[in-house]
Amino acid sequence: MNGEPLPELSRSQKLAAGAAAALFLIAVGFLGFALANQVLVPFAIGWVALQIFGYVGALKFAKGDFAHPLFMNQVLLHVIALALLSMALMKALS
């Protein structure tokens, strides 16, 4: 690099990046669970792939700004996917 320090992230940028990282780790954990139990494997693979391509594309379009509305919508999309997955699992277990 050129030796310049990176700019400090704002609170909203840290929150969005942390939420995205947490959702990605949940998706990878669910992928491991799905592969071990052979249940919902296509969903688990697709969810991880969607996160990778979605976050990379949103960050590229937002020029690296984690607080950009497109990146925030990407995070919200995966929160909704997690909620739908949770509801499906609760329905299956009841």
MMTF fields as JSON, N, C-alpha, C and O atoms, coordinates in Angstrom:
{
  "mmtfVersion": "1.0.0",
  "mmtfProducer": "UNKNOWN",
  "numBonds": 375,
  "numAtoms": 376,
  "numGroups": 94,
  "numChains": 1,
  "numModels": 1,
  "chainsPerModel": [1],
  "groupsPerChain": [94],
  "chainIdList": ["A"],
  "bondAtomList": [4, 2, 8, 6, 12, 10, 16, 14, 20, 18, 24, 22, 28, 26, 32, 30, 36, 34, 40, 38, 44, 42, 48, 46, 52, 50, 56, 54, 60, 58, 64, 62, 68, 66, 72, 70, 76, 74, 80, 78, 84, 82, 88, 86, 92, 90, 96, 94, 100, 98, 104, 102, 108, 106, 112, 110, 116, 114, 120, 118, 124, 122, 128, 126, 132, 130, 136, 134, 140, 138, 144, 142, 148, 146, 152, 150, 156, 154, 160, 158, 164, 162, 168, 166, 172, 170, 176, 174, 180, 178, 184, 182, 188, 186, 192, 190, 196, 194, 200, 198, 204, 202, 208, 206, 212, 210, 216, 214, 220, 218, 224, 222, 228, 226, 232, 230, 236, 234, 240, 238, 244, 242, 248, 246, 252, 250, 256, 254, 260, 258, 264, 262, 268, 266, 272, 270, 276, 274, 280, 278, 284, 282, 288, 286, 292, 290, 296, 294, 300, 298, 304, 302, 308, 306, 312, 310, 316, 314, 320, 318, 324, 322, 328, 326, 332, 330, 336, 334, 340, 338, 344, 342, 348, 346, 352, 350, 356, 354, 360, 358, 364, 362, 368, 366, 372, 370],
  "bondOrderList": [1, 1, 1, 1, 1, 1, 1, 1, 1, 1, 1, 1, 1, 1, 1, 1, 1, 1, 1, 1, 1, 1, 1, 1, 1, 1, 1, 1, 1, 1, 1, 1, 1, 1, 1, 1, 1, 1, 1, 1, 1, 1, 1, 1, 1, 1, 1, 1, 1, 1, 1, 1, 1, 1, 1, 1, 1, 1, 1, 1, 1, 1, 1, 1, 1, 1, 1, 1, 1, 1, 1, 1, 1, 1, 1, 1, 1, 1, 1, 1, 1, 1, 1, 1, 1, 1, 1, 1, 1, 1, 1, 1, 1],
  "groupList": [{"groupName": "MET", "atomNameList": ["N", "CA", "C", "O"], "elementList": ["N", "C", "C", "O"], "formalChargeList": [0, 0, 0, 0], "bondAtomList": [1, 0, 2, 1, 3, 2], "bondOrderList": [1, 1, 2], "singleLetterCode": "M", "chemCompType": "L-PEPTIDE LINKING"}, {"groupName": "ASN", "atomNameList": ["N", "CA", "C", "O"], "elementList": ["N", "C", "C", "O"], "formalChargeList": [0, 0, 0, 0], "bondAtomList": [1, 0, 2, 1, 3, 2], "bondOrderList": [1, 1, 2], "singleLetterCode": "N", "chemCompType": "L-PEPTIDE LINKING"}, {"groupName": "GLY", "atomNameList": ["N", "CA", "C", "O"], "elementList": ["N", "C", "C", "O"], "formalChargeList": [0, 0, 0, 0], "bondAtomList": [1, 0, 2, 1, 3, 2], "bondOrderList": [1, 1, 2], "singleLetterCode": "G", "chemCompType": "PEPTIDE LINKING"}, {"groupName": "GLU", "atomNameList": ["N", "CA", "C", "O"], "elementList": ["N", "C", "C", "O"], "formalChargeList": [0, 0, 0, 0], "bondAtomList": [1, 0, 2, 1, 3, 2], "bondOrderList": [1, 1, 2], "singleLetterCode": "E", "chemCompType": "L-PEPTIDE LINKING"}, {"groupName": "PRO", "atomNameList": ["N", "CA", "C", "O"], "elementList": ["N", "C", "C", "O"], "formalChargeList": [0, 0, 0, 0], "bondAtomList": [1, 0, 2, 1, 3, 2], "bondOrderList": [1, 1, 2], "singleLetterCode": "P", "chemCompType": "L-PEPTIDE LINKING"}, {"groupName": "LEU", "atomNameList": ["N", "CA", "C", "O"], "elementList": ["N", "C", "C", "O"], "formalChargeList": [0, 0, 0, 0], "bondAtomList": [1, 0, 2, 1, 3, 2], "bondOrderList": [1, 1, 2], "singleLetterCode": "L", "chemCompType": "L-PEPTIDE LINKING"}, {"groupName": "SER", "atomNameList": ["N", "CA", "C", "O"], "elementList": ["N", "C", "C", "O"], "formalChargeList": [0, 0, 0, 0], "bondAtomList": [1, 0, 2, 1, 3, 2], "bondOrderList": [1, 1, 2], "singleLetterCode": "S", "chemCompType": "L-PEPTIDE LINKING"}, {"groupName": "ARG", "atomNameList": ["N", "CA", "C", "O"], "elementList": ["N", "C", "C", "O"], "formalChargeList": [0, 0, 0, 0], "bondAtomList": [1, 0, 2, 1, 3, 2], "bondOrderList": [1, 1, 2], "singleLetterCode": "R", "chemCompType": "L-PEPTIDE LINKING"}, {"groupName": "GLN", "atomNameList": ["N", "CA", "C", "O"], "elementList": ["N", "C", "C", "O"], "formalChargeList": [0, 0, 0, 0], "bondAtomList": [1, 0, 2, 1, 3, 2], "bondOrderList": [1, 1, 2], "singleLetterCode": "Q", "chemCompType": "L-PEPTIDE LINKING"}, {"groupName": "LYS", "atomNameList": ["N", "CA", "C", "O"], "elementList": ["N", "C", "C", "O"], "formalChargeList": [0, 0, 0, 0], "bondAtomList": [1, 0, 2, 1, 3, 2], "bondOrderList": [1, 1, 2], "singleLetterCode": "K", "chemCompType": "L-PEPTIDE LINKING"}, {"groupName": "ALA", "atomNameList": ["N", "CA", "C", "O"], "elementList": ["N", "C", "C", "O"], "formalChargeList": [0, 0, 0, 0], "bondAtomList": [1, 0, 2, 1, 3, 2], "bondOrderList": [1, 1, 2], "singleLetterCode": "A", "chemCompType": "L-PEPTIDE LINKING"}, {"groupName": "PHE", "atomNameList": ["N", "CA", "C", "O"], "elementList": ["N", "C", "C", "O"], "formalChargeList": [0, 0, 0, 0], "bondAtomList": [1, 0, 2, 1, 3, 2], "bondOrderList": [1, 1, 2], "singleLetterCode": "F", "chemCompType": "L-PEPTIDE LINKING"}, {"groupName": "ILE", "atomNameList": ["N", "CA", "C", "O"], "elementList": ["N", "C", "C", "O"], "formalChargeList": [0, 0, 0, 0], "bondAtomList": [1, 0, 2, 1, 3, 2], "bondOrderList": [1, 1, 2], "singleLetterCode": "I", "chemCompType": "L-PEPTIDE LINKING"}, {"groupName": "VAL", "atomNameList": ["N", "CA", "C", "O"], "elementList": ["N", "C", "C", "O"], "formalChargeList": [0, 0, 0, 0], "bondAtomList": [1, 0, 2, 1, 3, 2], "bondOrderList": [1, 1, 2], "singleLetterCode": "V", "chemCompType": "L-PEPTIDE LINKING"}, {"groupName": "TRP", "atomNameList": ["N", "CA", "C", "O"], "elementList": ["N", "C", "C", "O"], "formalChargeList": [0, 0, 0, 0], "bondAtomList": [1, 0, 2, 1, 3, 2], "bondOrderList": [1, 1, 2], "singleLetterCode": "W", "chemCompType": "L-PEPTIDE LINKING"}, {"groupName": "TYR", "atomNameList": ["N", "CA", "C", "O"], "elementList": ["N", "C", "C", "O"], "formalChargeList": [0, 0, 0, 0], "bondAtomList": [1, 0, 2, 1, 3, 2], "bondOrderList": [1, 1, 2], "singleLetterCode": "Y", "chemCompType": "L-PEPTIDE LINKING"}, {"groupName": "ASP", "atomNameList": ["N", "CA", "C", "O"], "elementList": ["N", "C", "C", "O"], "formalChargeList": [0, 0, 0, 0], "bondAtomList": [1, 0, 2, 1, 3, 2], "bondOrderList": [1, 1, 2], "singleLetterCode": "D", "chemCompType": "L-PEPTIDE LINKING"}, {"groupName": "HIS", "atomNameList": ["N", "CA", "C", "O"], "elementList": ["N", "C", "C", "O"], "formalChargeList": [0, 0, 0, 0], "bondAtomList": [1, 0, 2, 1, 3, 2], "bondOrderList": [1, 1, 2], "singleLetterCode": "H", "chemCompType": "L-PEPTIDE LINKING"}],
  "groupTypeList": [0, 1, 2, 3, 4, 5, 4, 3, 5, 6, 7, 6, 8, 9, 5, 10, 10, 2, 10, 10, 10, 10, 5, 11, 5, 12, 10, 13, 2, 11, 5, 2, 11, 10, 5, 10, 1, 8, 13, 5, 13, 4, 11, 10, 12, 2, 14, 13, 10, 5, 8, 12, 11, 2, 15, 13, 2, 10, 5, 9, 11, 10, 9, 2, 16, 11, 10, 17, 4, 5, 11, 0, 1, 8, 13, 5, 5, 17, 13, 12, 10, 5, 10, 5, 5, 6, 0, 10, 5, 0, 9, 10, 5, 6],
  "groupIdList": [1, 2, 3, 4, 5, 6, 7, 8, 9, 10, 11, 12, 13, 14, 15, 16, 17, 18, 19, 20, 21, 22, 23, 24, 25, 26, 27, 28, 29, 30, 31, 32, 33, 34, 35, 36, 37, 38, 39, 40, 41, 42, 43, 44, 45, 46, 47, 48, 49, 50, 51, 52, 53, 54, 55, 56, 57, 58, 59, 60, 61, 62, 63, 64, 65, 66, 67, 68, 69, 70, 71, 72, 73, 74, 75, 76, 77, 78, 79, 80, 81, 82, 83, 84, 85, 86, 87, 88, 89, 90, 91, 92, 93, 94],
  "secStructList": [7, 7, 1, 7, 7, 7, 7, 7, 7, 7, 2, 2, 2, 2, 2, 2, 2, 2, 2, 2, 2, 2, 2, 2, 2, 2, 2, 2, 2, 2, 2, 2, 2, 2, 2, 2, 2, 6, 1, 1, 2, 2, 2, 2, 2, 2, 2, 2, 2, 2, 2, 2, 2, 2, 2, 2, 2, 2, 2, 2, 2, 6, 6, 6, 7, 6, 6, 1, 2, 2, 2, 2, 2, 2, 2, 2, 2, 2, 2, 2, 2, 2, 2, 2, 2, 2, 2, 2, 2, 2, 2, 2, 2, 7],
  "xCoordList": [0.849, 0.0, 0.895, 2.117, 0.285, 1.052, 1.395, 1.921, 1.123, 1.507, 0.525, 0.752, -0.564, -1.554, -2.438, -2.806, -2.786, -3.681, -5.1, -5.541, -5.784, -7.165, -8.069, -7.817, -9.112, -10.017, -10.804, -11.079, -11.158, -11.943, -13.382, -13.961, -13.947, -15.322, -16.296, -16.032, -17.415, -18.452, -19.207, -19.042, -20.024, -20.782, -21.72, -21.834, -22.391, -23.312, -22.563, -23.069, -21.366, -20.567, -20.114, -20.132, -19.709, -19.303, -20.484, -20.328, -21.653, -22.847, -23.235, -23.556, -23.207, -23.561, -22.55, -22.933, -21.271, -20.243, -20.326, -20.159, -20.578, -20.723, -21.937, -21.874, -23.046, -24.254, -24.041, -24.478, -23.376, -23.095, -22.186, -22.402, -21.178, -20.265, -20.988, -20.775, -21.843, -22.59, -23.534, -23.629, -24.225, -25.128, -24.368, -24.849, -23.182, -22.384, -21.929, -21.956, -21.517, -21.1, -22.271, -22.091, -23.453, -24.644, -24.925, -25.247, -24.805, -25.054, -24.044, -24.413, -22.781, -21.76, -21.997, -21.828, -22.383, -22.717, -23.905, -23.907, -24.918, -26.075, -25.699, -26.243, -24.772, -24.297, -23.641, -23.869, -22.838, -22.226, -23.272, -23.175, -24.275, -25.36, -26.135, -26.458, -26.432, -27.21, -26.446, -27.036, -25.154, -24.369, -24.237, -24.252, -24.111, -23.971, -25.254, -25.211, -26.393, -27.684, -28.429, -29.506, -27.868, -28.484, -29.919, -30.837, -30.084, -31.387, -31.214, -30.321, -32.058, -32.032, -30.668, -30.248, -29.994, -28.666, -28.701, -27.859, -29.628, -29.634, -29.85, -29.239, -30.711, -30.934, -29.659, -29.285, -28.999, -27.794, -26.68, -26.004, -26.492, -25.464, -25.829, -24.977, -27.075, -27.528, -27.456, -27.15, -27.737, -27.711, -26.281, -26.061, -25.319, -23.921, -23.466, -22.813, -23.802, -23.419, -24.073, -23.429, -25.338, -26.036, -25.385, -25.282, -24.951, -24.284, -22.952, -22.643, -22.175, -20.872, -21.039, -20.436, -21.854, -22.032, -22.769, -22.465, -23.724, -24.479, -23.638, -23.671, -22.873, -22.037, -20.929, -20.662, -20.289, -19.208, -19.755, -19.168, -20.874, -21.465, -21.928, -21.727, -22.546, -23.022, -21.856, -21.919, -20.8, -19.643, -18.92, -18.401, -18.886, -18.246, -19.05, -18.478, -20.368, -21.217, -21.156, -21.183, -21.073, -21.057, -19.666, -19.486, -18.676, -17.292, -16.743, -16.027, -17.089, -16.555, -17.258, -16.805, -18.351, -19.07, -20.071, -21.069, -19.793, -20.687, -22.034, -23.011, -22.115, -23.364, -24.199, -25.239, -23.775, -24.53, -25.872, -25.92, -26.953, -28.267, -28.324, -29.057, -27.569, -27.572, -26.984, -27.518, -25.899, -25.308, -26.234, -26.379, -26.862, -27.797, -28.991, -29.472, -29.475, -30.569, -30.133, -30.93, -28.896, -28.343, -28.344, -28.686, -27.963, -27.978, -29.414, -29.675, -30.346, -31.748, -32.315, -33.116, -31.919, -32.356, -31.968, -32.756, -30.764, -30.306, -30.905, -31.013, -31.291, -32.043, -33.401, -33.871, -34.023, -35.312, -35.147, -35.993, -34.068, -33.809, -33.624, -34.106, -32.928, -32.751, -34.088, -34.349, -34.933, -36.253, -37.104, -37.779, -37.078, -37.832, -37.312, -38.098, -36.004, -35.419, -35.819, -36.153, -35.785, -36.187, -37.645, -37.985, -38.503, -39.927, -40.147, -40.974, -39.42, -39.555, -39.091, -39.718, -38.002, -37.521, -38.471, -38.674, -39.046, -40.022, -41.259, -41.795, -41.711, -42.873, -42.559, -43.409, -41.349, -40.971, -40.831, -41.111, -40.395, -40.18, -41.432, -41.443, -42.477, -43.702, -44.703, -45.779],
  "yCoordList": [-1.178, 0.0, 1.243, 1.14, 2.386, 3.615, 4.186, 5.296, 3.481, 3.918, 4.838, 5.222, 5.21, 6.075, 5.253, 4.127, 5.804, 5.051, 5.004, 5.919, 3.933, 3.8, 4.742, 5.003, 5.257, 6.152, 5.39, 4.2, 6.074, 5.48, 5.256, 6.119, 4.108, 3.811, 4.483, 4.592, 4.928, 5.519, 4.405, 3.224, 4.8, 3.83, 3.01, 1.798, 3.654, 2.934, 1.978, 0.903, 2.362, 1.471, 0.247, -0.869, 0.452, -0.677, -1.608, -2.829, -1.037, -1.841, -2.672, -3.854, -2.066, -2.78, -3.874, -4.98, -3.579, -4.578, -5.725, -6.885, -5.417, -6.459, -7.335, -8.552, -6.72, -7.489, -8.394, -9.545, -7.878, -8.686, -9.861, -10.976, -9.613, -10.693, -11.74, -12.937, -11.302, -12.245, -13.092, -14.303, -12.463, -13.209, -14.194, -15.296, -13.798, -14.711, -15.916, -17.047, -15.679, -16.789, -17.713, -18.928, -17.163, -17.984, -18.83, -20.012, -18.23, -18.969, -20.093, -21.187, -19.835, -20.875, -21.976, -23.156, -21.604, -22.606, -23.45, -24.665, -22.811, -23.577, -24.473, -25.569, -24.022, -24.867, -26.127, -27.218, -25.989, -27.16, -28.104, -29.322, -27.531, -28.336, -29.04, -30.222, -28.313, -28.888, -30.018, -31.041, -29.842, -30.889, -32.117, -33.248, -31.901, -33.021, -33.838, -35.06, -33.157, -33.833, -34.06, -34.656, -33.595, -33.726, -33.186, -33.831, -31.99, -31.338, -29.884, -29.187, -29.428, -28.064, -27.682, -26.53, -28.626, -28.392, -27.346, -26.447, -27.414, -26.378, -24.968, -24.013, -24.837, -23.526, -23.032, -21.87, -23.893, -23.495, -23.07, -22.07, -23.82, -23.463, -22.155, -21.284, -22.017, -20.802, -19.574, -18.48, -19.749, -18.606, -18.078, -16.867, -18.98, -18.55, -17.89, -16.847, -18.484, -17.907, -16.54, -15.608, -16.417, -15.14, -14.071, -12.914, -14.45, -13.475, -13.031, -11.84, -13.978, -13.616, -12.655, -11.581, -13.036, -12.186, -10.891, -9.84, -10.956, -9.758, -8.741, -7.557, -9.183, -8.248, -7.659, -6.458, -8.495, -7.998, -6.998, -5.936, -7.338, -6.425, -5.12, -4.047, -5.211, -3.998, -3.116, -1.894, -3.72, -2.924, -2.31, -1.197, -3.03, -2.48, -1.28, -0.256, -1.416, -0.32, 0.862, 2.017, 0.569, 1.621, 2.183, 3.027, 1.73, 2.19, 1.963, 2.808, 0.806, 0.42, 1.007, 0.809, 1.722, 2.343, 1.358, 1.021, 0.897, -0.056, 0.566, -0.164, 1.871, 2.536, 2.913, 3.554, 2.533, 2.835, 2.092, 0.953, 2.711, 2.059, 0.71, -0.181, 0.544, -0.731, -1.84, -2.948, -1.554, -2.553, -2.838, -3.988, -1.789, -1.98, -2.83, -3.661, -2.635, -3.457, -4.908, -5.825, -5.116, -6.458, -7.161, -8.34, -6.436, -6.996, -7.315, -8.378, -6.405, -6.635, -7.829, -8.578, -8.021, -9.176, -10.473, -11.417, -10.523, -11.74, -11.902, -13.023, -10.81, -10.906, -11.544, -12.38, -11.148, -11.728, -13.207, -14.019, -13.57, -14.983, -15.785, -16.913, -15.21, -15.894, -16.042, -17.083, -15.024, -15.115, -16.194, -16.962, -16.258, -17.298, -18.69, -19.619, -18.839, -20.121, -20.513, -21.669, -19.552, -19.829, -20.254, -21.187, -19.571, -19.937, -21.316, -22.08, -21.644, -22.971, -24.058, -25.114, -23.811, -24.794, -24.937, -26.045, -23.841, -23.93, -24.703, -25.502, -24.47, -25.196, -26.682, -27.513, -27.036, -28.426, -29.146, -30.341, -28.414, -29.043, -29.082, -29.753, -28.387, -28.393, -29.426, -29.557],
  "zCoordList": [0.0, 0.0, 0.0, -0.11, 0.121, 0.041, 1.413, 1.485, 2.492, 3.822, 4.503, 5.65, 3.843, 4.473, 5.399, 5.063, 6.565, 7.468, 6.896, 6.201, 7.204, 6.74, 7.517, 8.693, 6.887, 7.617, 8.672, 8.517, 9.729, 10.809, 10.33, 9.671, 10.66, 10.273, 11.23, 12.427, 10.693, 11.538, 12.267, 11.964, 13.218, 14.009, 13.123, 13.306, 12.168, 11.29, 10.362, 10.039, 9.935, 9.098, 9.887, 9.369, 11.14, 11.983, 12.253, 12.251, 12.482, 12.747, 11.53, 11.659, 10.363, 9.135, 8.823, 8.44, 8.981, 8.715, 9.71, 9.333, 10.964, 11.982, 11.745, 11.917, 11.35, 11.056, 9.85, 9.847, 8.832, 7.645, 7.986, 7.511, 8.804, 9.197, 10.029, 9.838, 10.954, 11.785, 10.933, 11.128, 9.997, 9.128, 8.248, 7.983, 7.795, 6.973, 7.803, 7.319, 9.03, 9.884, 10.208, 10.285, 10.396, 10.622, 9.393, 9.512, 8.201, 6.961, 6.764, 6.337, 7.07, 6.935, 7.962, 7.654, 9.17, 10.189, 9.777, 9.974, 9.206, 8.736, 7.569, 7.43, 6.724, 5.624, 6.171, 5.649, 7.205, 7.828, 8.412, 8.26, 9.083, 9.64, 8.536, 8.652, 7.467, 6.366, 5.679, 5.332, 5.483, 4.847, 5.748, 5.261, 7.04, 7.969, 8.068, 8.204, 8.0, 8.166, 6.856, 6.854, 5.743, 4.42, 4.402, 3.895, 4.965, 4.978, 4.523, 5.005, 3.605, 3.068, 2.476, 2.582, 1.868, 1.315, 0.188, 0.197, -0.781, -1.833, -1.283, -1.764, -0.283, 0.322, 0.997, 0.841, 1.735, 2.463, 1.506, 1.745, 0.437, -0.544, -1.237, -1.413, -1.626, -2.299, -1.415, -1.889, -0.125, 0.795, 0.946, 0.928, 1.094, 1.206, -0.098, -0.066, -1.231, -2.523, -2.719, -3.2, -2.351, -2.483, -1.616, -2.025, -0.435, 0.43, -0.166, -0.186, -0.647, -1.21, -2.378, -2.393, -3.356, -4.531, -4.188, -4.752, -3.279, -2.905, -2.178, -2.514, -1.174, -0.424, -1.291, -1.231, -2.091, -2.954, -3.971, -4.179, -4.6, -5.578, -4.953, -5.521, -3.787, -3.121, -2.689, -2.829, -2.169, -1.757, -2.949, -2.859, -4.061, -5.253, -5.768, -6.139, -5.786, -6.255, -5.287, -5.712, -3.968, -2.949, -2.71, -1.832, -3.476, -3.348, -1.936, -1.398, -1.339, -0.041, 1.165, 2.292, 0.963, 2.08, 2.66, 2.023, 3.888, 4.532, 4.9, 5.071, 5.025, 5.396, 4.177, 4.328, 2.979, 1.761, 1.809, 2.272, 1.344, 1.392, 0.675, 1.105, -0.402, -1.11, -0.238, -0.207, 0.465, 1.352, 2.528, 2.943, 3.067, 4.187, 3.746, 4.518, 2.516, 1.998, 1.811, 2.005, 1.442, 1.308, 2.669, 2.762, 3.716, 5.073, 5.481, 6.045, 5.202, 5.549, 4.798, 5.356, 3.554, 2.781, 3.482, 3.522, 4.032, 4.684, 6.083, 6.58, 6.716, 7.975, 7.697, 8.469, 6.598, 6.214, 5.882, 6.257, 5.18, 4.87, 6.154, 6.254, 7.14, 8.423, 9.142, 9.746, 9.089, 9.714, 9.043, 9.728, 7.715, 7.007, 7.334, 7.517, 7.409, 7.776, 9.196, 9.455, 10.109, 11.497, 11.578, 12.305, 10.835, 10.835, 10.24, 10.739, 9.182, 8.573, 9.534, 9.623, 10.251, 11.213, 12.402, 12.899, 12.857, 13.956, 13.524, 14.292, 12.304, 11.771, 11.658, 11.978, 11.206, 11.045, 12.381, 12.482, 13.408, 14.714, 15.575, 16.607, 15.182, 16.006, 15.533, 16.117]
}
